[in-house]
Amino acid sequence: MKTKTYWIFAILTISIITLAFGYTTFKSPKEKLAAVDCAETPNTTAESDFKPTIANKTPAPSKAPKGMVWIPGGEFSMGSNVEDESLCSIKGVTKDAAPIHRVYVDGYFMDKTEVTNEEYAKFVKATGYVTVAEQKPTKEEFPTAAEEDLITGSVIFTPTPAAVNLNNFLQWWSYVGGADWKHPEGPQSNIKGKEKYPVVHITYEDAAAYAKWAGKRLPTEAEWEFAARGGKTGNLYAWGNTLKPNGKFQANIYQGHFPIKDGDTGEDGFKGIAPTAQFEPNTYGLYDIGGNVWEWVNDWYSVDYYQTLAGDGKITKNPQGPKAYNDPSDPTEKKRIHRGGSFLCTDQYCTRYMVGTRGKGEIRSAANHLGFRCVKSI
């Protein structure tokens, strides 16, 4: 990779492939807009895969810390039985969320919302922390990159001027110099007036550093899903089994033609990222557990981890994830799990706001739709 183009491609590959977007069957933009059959409900395997959630009855041991809620823990069926990547019958890569398996987690406190710009700013002011996006890449990381190409920055969603084939995600992502949590859309942008928006352009280590400072930690994948399900059994979404109950969206996701400029109609009330807590919380009091921004969790990503857990048919107690990452599609990059989907998830392409589905991310990569929330052990 001797040119700037190829170096940027390397950055994009690290960050964007993390979302595990599926391959489509579209052959042309016109075909994409005219021939795709979308549905309100995805194809699923047998509902009997899910067994009843058994939440603990233990009350919170103390008053919840500010901005957090009590999650009682318990036993539940984890994973997804969705067969397709999207509501438009696109065959994708959801197999890493199967098979459904039984898990038990102890109780814990969890942030009501994703960590906001305001909260992250307090951390940075107190510690002087510098995020990965603000650090100049090194020759050790990118030995073939020219020195002038080693600039600070992050990846930003860049809409296309017209319809495109969805097989090539590099068409709508750009590495932008000077983009970081304080400049989410590039060096000319800022977060003034966006104190209550979720902080973005956060890598795994940025999230973990904040959590440690706050006396918290990142959730395990099992803790995240138990909380997201809100004590319910096998629902498609954190709010139920219907994408739009009573015709109303319950999360900040993408409506309209993806990824075209001005393609997001904003039917849910927002075009792009939204402030936190703009929709009803789930039954545990958690906001934006689906959509808005992806959230880091602590587990390493392994494509076959669920198969391993389900193999002996036993209940796994407090799983911490695999001991190492395993992604045959991109074996050289170290990845951890993302959960919840983002404002860019769309029924045309990626419906990973569905509560049991998974994302993945290279641990030192960030983008303008990636943030986190924390938990606190008792």
C-alpha positions as CSV (number, residue, x, y, z in Angstrom):
1,M,0.0,0.0,0.0
2,K,2.2,2.8,-1.3
3,T,-0.3,5.4,-2.2
4,K,-2.7,7.4,-0.1
5,T,-5.7,5.7,-1.8
6,Y,-4.5,2.3,-0.6
7,W,-3.7,3.5,2.9
8,I,-7.1,5.0,3.3
9,F,-8.6,1.8,1.9
10,A,-6.7,0.0,4.7
11,I,-8.2,2.3,7.3
12,L,-11.7,1.7,5.9
13,T,-11.3,-2.0,5.8
14,I,-10.3,-2.0,9.5
15,S,-13.3,0.1,10.5
16,I,-16.2,-0.6,8.1
17,I,-15.9,-4.3,7.6
18,T,-16.5,-4.4,11.3
19,L,-20.2,-4.0,10.8
20,A,-20.5,-7.4,9.1
21,F,-22.7,-6.1,6.4
22,G,-24.1,-8.8,4.2
23,Y,-23.6,-9.4,0.5
24,T,-26.6,-8.4,-1.6
25,T,-28.0,-10.0,-4.7
26,F,-28.4,-6.6,-6.4
27,K,-26.8,-6.3,-9.8
28,S,-27.5,-2.7,-10.7
29,P,-28.9,0.4,-8.9
30,K,-32.1,0.3,-10.9
31,E,-32.6,-3.3,-9.9
32,K,-32.0,-2.3,-6.3
33,L,-34.7,0.4,-6.3
34,A,-37.3,-1.6,-8.3
35,A,-37.0,-5.3,-7.6
36,V,-36.4,-5.6,-3.8
37,D,-39.3,-7.0,-1.9
38,C,-39.3,-5.6,1.6
39,A,-41.4,-6.9,4.5
40,E,-42.5,-5.7,7.9
41,T,-41.4,-9.0,9.5
42,P,-38.2,-10.9,8.7
43,N,-38.0,-14.6,8.0
44,T,-37.2,-16.6,11.1
45,T,-36.7,-20.2,12.2
46,A,-39.0,-21.9,14.7
47,E,-40.1,-19.7,17.6
48,S,-39.7,-22.6,19.9
49,D,-35.9,-21.9,19.8
50,F,-36.6,-19.4,22.6
51,K,-37.5,-20.6,26.1
52,P,-39.0,-18.3,28.7
53,T,-36.8,-15.6,30.3
54,I,-36.5,-16.1,34.1
55,A,-35.5,-12.8,35.7
56,N,-34.1,-12.8,39.2
57,K,-36.4,-11.4,41.9
58,T,-33.5,-9.9,43.8
59,P,-34.1,-6.1,44.3
60,A,-31.4,-3.6,43.7
61,P,-28.8,-3.8,46.5
62,S,-28.7,0.0,46.7
63,K,-29.9,3.1,45.0
64,A,-28.9,3.1,41.4
65,P,-25.9,5.4,40.6
66,K,-26.8,8.6,38.8
67,G,-27.9,7.9,35.2
68,M,-28.0,4.2,35.7
69,V,-30.8,1.6,36.2
70,W,-30.9,-1.8,37.9
71,I,-30.8,-4.9,35.7
72,P,-31.8,-7.9,37.8
73,G,-30.1,-10.6,35.7
74,G,-31.4,-14.1,35.3
75,E,-31.6,-16.8,32.7
76,F,-32.6,-16.2,29.1
77,S,-32.4,-17.5,25.5
78,M,-29.6,-15.5,23.8
79,G,-29.1,-15.0,20.0
80,S,-31.3,-14.6,16.9
81,N,-33.4,-16.8,14.7
82,V,-33.6,-14.2,11.9
83,E,-32.6,-15.9,8.6
84,D,-31.9,-12.8,6.5
85,E,-29.7,-9.8,6.8
86,S,-32.6,-7.4,6.2
87,L,-36.3,-7.1,5.9
88,C,-35.8,-7.0,2.1
89,S,-34.9,-10.7,2.1
90,I,-31.2,-10.0,1.5
91,K,-29.2,-13.1,2.4
92,G,-26.6,-11.9,4.8
93,V,-24.2,-12.9,7.6
94,T,-26.5,-13.4,10.6
95,K,-25.3,-16.9,11.2
96,D,-22.9,-15.7,13.9
97,A,-25.9,-14.9,16.1
98,A,-27.0,-18.6,16.0
99,P,-27.8,-21.0,17.5
100,I,-30.0,-19.6,20.3
101,H,-28.6,-20.8,23.6
102,R,-29.4,-20.5,27.3
103,V,-27.4,-18.0,29.4
104,Y,-27.5,-16.8,33.0
105,V,-26.1,-13.4,34.2
106,D,-25.9,-11.9,37.6
107,G,-27.5,-8.5,38.4
108,Y,-25.8,-5.2,37.6
109,F,-26.4,-1.5,37.0
110,M,-26.4,-0.1,33.5
111,D,-26.3,3.3,32.0
112,K,-29.7,4.5,30.9
113,T,-28.3,6.0,27.7
114,E,-25.2,5.9,25.6
115,V,-22.4,8.0,27.0
116,T,-22.9,11.5,25.8
117,N,-20.5,14.2,24.5
118,E,-21.1,16.1,27.8
119,E,-20.1,13.1,29.9
120,Y,-17.1,12.2,27.7
121,A,-15.9,15.9,27.9
122,K,-15.8,15.7,31.7
123,F,-13.6,12.6,31.5
124,V,-11.2,14.2,29.0
125,K,-11.0,17.4,31.1
126,A,-10.3,15.4,34.2
127,T,-7.7,13.1,32.7
128,G,-6.3,14.8,29.6
129,Y,-7.1,11.6,27.7
130,V,-6.5,11.7,23.9
131,T,-8.6,9.4,21.8
132,V,-7.2,7.1,19.1
133,A,-8.7,9.3,16.3
134,E,-6.8,12.2,17.7
135,Q,-3.5,10.3,17.6
136,K,-1.3,10.4,14.5
137,P,-1.0,6.9,13.0
138,T,2.5,5.5,13.2
139,K,4.7,3.8,10.7
140,E,4.6,0.7,12.9
141,E,0.9,0.5,12.3
142,F,1.1,1.2,8.6
143,P,4.6,0.5,7.5
144,T,3.9,1.0,3.8
145,A,2.1,4.3,4.1
146,A,3.8,7.5,3.1
147,E,4.6,9.9,5.9
148,E,2.3,12.6,4.6
149,D,-0.6,10.2,4.7
150,L,-0.2,9.5,8.4
151,I,-2.8,12.0,9.6
152,T,-5.2,12.0,12.5
153,G,-8.8,11.3,11.6
154,S,-11.6,8.8,11.5
155,V,-14.3,7.3,9.2
156,I,-17.4,9.2,8.3
157,F,-20.5,8.1,6.4
158,T,-20.5,9.9,3.1
159,P,-23.8,9.6,1.1
160,T,-23.6,8.8,-2.6
161,P,-24.9,11.2,-5.2
162,A,-27.1,8.5,-6.7
163,A,-28.2,4.9,-6.2
164,V,-25.4,2.4,-6.1
165,N,-24.9,-1.3,-5.9
166,L,-24.9,-2.2,-2.2
167,N,-22.2,-4.9,-2.6
168,N,-19.4,-2.2,-2.2
169,F,-19.6,-0.4,1.1
170,L,-16.5,1.6,0.4
171,Q,-18.7,3.8,-1.8
172,W,-20.3,5.5,1.2
173,W,-17.5,5.7,3.7
174,S,-14.6,8.1,3.8
175,Y,-11.6,8.5,6.0
176,V,-11.6,12.2,7.0
177,G,-8.6,13.9,8.4
178,G,-9.4,15.8,11.6
179,A,-12.6,13.9,12.4
180,D,-12.8,12.8,16.0
181,W,-15.3,13.0,18.9
182,K,-15.0,16.8,19.1
183,H,-15.4,17.1,15.4
184,P,-17.8,14.3,14.5
185,E,-18.4,15.4,10.8
186,G,-14.8,16.6,10.2
187,P,-12.5,19.4,11.2
188,Q,-15.0,22.1,10.4
189,S,-17.7,20.6,12.7
190,N,-18.0,20.7,16.5
191,I,-20.3,19.5,19.3
192,K,-21.5,22.8,20.5
193,G,-25.2,22.4,21.4
194,K,-24.8,18.6,21.1
195,E,-23.9,17.9,24.7
196,K,-26.7,15.4,25.0
197,Y,-25.8,13.5,21.8
198,P,-24.0,10.2,22.1
199,V,-20.2,10.6,21.8
200,V,-18.9,9.0,18.6
201,H,-15.6,8.2,16.9
202,I,-14.8,6.0,19.9
203,T,-12.6,3.0,19.8
204,Y,-12.7,0.1,22.2
205,E,-9.8,1.4,24.2
206,D,-11.4,4.9,24.3
207,A,-14.5,3.4,25.7
208,A,-12.7,1.2,28.2
209,A,-10.6,4.1,29.4
210,Y,-13.7,6.1,30.2
211,A,-15.4,3.2,31.9
212,K,-12.4,2.7,34.2
213,W,-12.3,6.4,35.1
214,A,-16.1,6.4,35.9
215,G,-15.7,3.3,38.2
216,K,-17.6,1.2,35.7
217,R,-16.8,-1.2,32.9
218,L,-18.1,-2.2,29.5
219,P,-20.9,-4.8,29.5
220,T,-20.3,-8.4,28.4
221,E,-22.3,-9.3,25.3
222,A,-24.6,-11.5,27.4
223,E,-25.3,-8.6,29.9
224,W,-26.0,-6.2,27.0
225,E,-28.5,-8.6,25.4
226,F,-30.2,-9.5,28.6
227,A,-30.7,-5.8,29.4
228,A,-31.9,-5.1,25.9
229,R,-34.5,-7.8,26.0
230,G,-36.0,-6.2,29.1
231,G,-37.1,-9.4,30.6
232,K,-39.1,-10.4,27.5
233,T,-38.7,-13.7,25.6
234,G,-37.5,-13.9,22.1
235,N,-38.7,-10.5,20.8
236,L,-37.3,-9.2,17.5
237,Y,-36.7,-5.7,18.9
238,A,-36.1,-4.2,22.3
239,W,-39.7,-2.8,22.1
240,G,-41.5,-5.9,20.8
241,N,-42.1,-7.8,17.6
242,T,-43.4,-5.0,15.4
243,L,-41.0,-2.5,13.8
244,K,-43.5,0.3,14.0
245,P,-46.2,-0.4,16.7
246,N,-49.2,1.8,15.9
247,G,-47.3,3.1,12.9
248,K,-44.6,4.8,15.0
249,F,-40.9,4.2,14.9
250,Q,-39.3,3.3,18.2
251,A,-35.7,3.9,17.4
252,N,-33.5,6.2,15.3
253,I,-32.7,4.2,12.2
254,Y,-32.5,4.9,8.5
255,Q,-35.7,5.3,6.4
256,G,-35.6,5.9,2.6
257,H,-33.1,5.0,-0.1
258,F,-29.7,4.0,1.4
259,P,-27.0,5.4,1.0
260,I,-28.1,8.3,-1.3
261,K,-27.5,11.9,-0.4
262,D,-30.7,13.2,1.4
263,G,-32.0,9.6,1.1
264,D,-32.9,9.4,4.8
265,T,-36.5,10.6,5.0
266,G,-36.3,11.1,8.8
267,E,-39.7,9.5,9.3
268,D,-38.6,8.5,12.8
269,G,-38.0,12.2,13.6
270,F,-34.3,12.4,12.8
271,K,-32.1,12.5,9.8
272,G,-28.7,11.2,11.1
273,I,-27.7,10.9,14.7
274,A,-30.1,12.0,17.4
275,P,-29.8,13.2,21.0
276,T,-30.1,10.4,23.5
277,A,-33.5,9.4,25.1
278,Q,-35.7,10.6,22.3
279,F,-37.8,7.4,22.2
280,E,-39.5,5.4,24.8
281,P,-37.2,3.2,27.0
282,N,-37.5,-0.5,27.2
283,T,-39.0,-2.2,30.2
284,Y,-35.8,-1.9,32.2
285,G,-35.6,1.8,31.5
286,L,-32.9,1.8,28.9
287,Y,-33.0,4.3,26.0
288,D,-31.7,3.8,22.5
289,I,-30.8,0.2,23.0
290,G,-31.6,-0.2,19.3
291,G,-30.4,2.3,16.7
292,N,-28.8,5.7,17.1
293,V,-25.2,4.5,17.6
294,W,-23.5,1.1,17.8
295,E,-22.2,0.2,21.2
296,W,-19.0,-1.5,22.2
297,V,-19.2,-4.5,24.5
298,N,-16.2,-6.2,26.1
299,D,-16.3,-9.6,24.3
300,W,-13.9,-10.6,21.6
301,Y,-15.6,-11.5,18.4
302,S,-15.6,-15.1,17.3
303,V,-17.8,-16.2,14.4
304,D,-18.5,-19.6,16.0
305,Y,-18.7,-18.6,19.7
306,Y,-22.4,-19.3,20.0
307,Q,-22.0,-22.7,18.5
308,T,-19.4,-23.4,21.2
309,L,-21.7,-22.3,24.0
310,A,-24.7,-24.3,22.6
311,G,-22.7,-27.4,22.1
312,D,-23.1,-29.0,25.5
313,G,-26.7,-27.9,25.9
314,K,-26.0,-26.4,29.4
315,I,-26.8,-23.0,30.8
316,T,-23.7,-20.8,30.5
317,K,-23.2,-18.6,33.6
318,N,-21.9,-15.1,33.1
319,P,-20.1,-15.8,29.8
320,Q,-17.1,-13.5,29.2
321,G,-16.8,-14.2,25.5
322,P,-14.2,-16.2,23.7
323,K,-10.5,-16.1,24.8
324,A,-9.4,-14.8,21.4
325,Y,-10.9,-13.2,18.3
326,N,-11.8,-15.4,15.3
327,D,-13.0,-13.9,12.0
328,P,-12.1,-16.0,9.0
329,S,-13.4,-13.2,6.7
330,D,-10.7,-10.8,8.1
331,P,-8.3,-12.9,10.2
332,T,-5.6,-10.3,10.7
333,E,-7.6,-7.7,12.6
334,K,-8.4,-8.0,16.3
335,K,-12.2,-7.4,16.8
336,R,-14.6,-7.0,19.6
337,I,-18.4,-7.0,19.6
338,H,-20.7,-4.1,18.7
339,R,-24.3,-4.2,19.6
340,G,-27.6,-2.3,18.9
341,G,-27.2,-1.0,15.4
342,S,-27.1,2.7,14.5
343,F,-28.9,5.5,12.7
344,L,-27.5,4.0,9.4
345,C,-29.2,0.7,9.8
346,T,-31.9,0.2,7.2
347,D,-34.4,-2.4,6.2
348,Q,-32.8,-2.4,2.8
349,Y,-29.4,-3.5,3.9
350,C,-28.6,-4.0,7.6
351,T,-31.3,-4.6,10.3
352,R,-29.0,-5.2,13.2
353,Y,-31.1,-3.1,15.5
354,M,-32.8,-6.4,16.0
355,V,-32.0,-7.3,19.5
356,G,-30.3,-10.6,19.1
357,T,-28.0,-9.7,16.2
358,R,-24.4,-8.7,16.4
359,G,-21.8,-6.4,14.9
360,K,-18.0,-6.4,15.2
361,G,-15.2,-3.9,15.2
362,E,-11.4,-3.7,15.0
363,I,-10.4,-2.5,18.5
364,R,-8.6,0.7,17.3
365,S,-11.1,1.7,14.7
366,A,-13.8,4.3,15.1
367,A,-16.6,5.9,13.0
368,N,-19.3,8.6,13.3
369,H,-21.9,6.0,14.3
370,L,-20.0,4.2,17.0
371,G,-20.2,4.8,20.8
372,F,-20.9,2.9,24.0
373,R,-22.6,2.7,27.4
374,C,-21.3,1.2,30.7
375,V,-22.3,-1.1,33.4
376,K,-21.4,-1.4,37.1
377,S,-21.0,-4.6,39.0
378,I,-22.6,-4.9,42.5
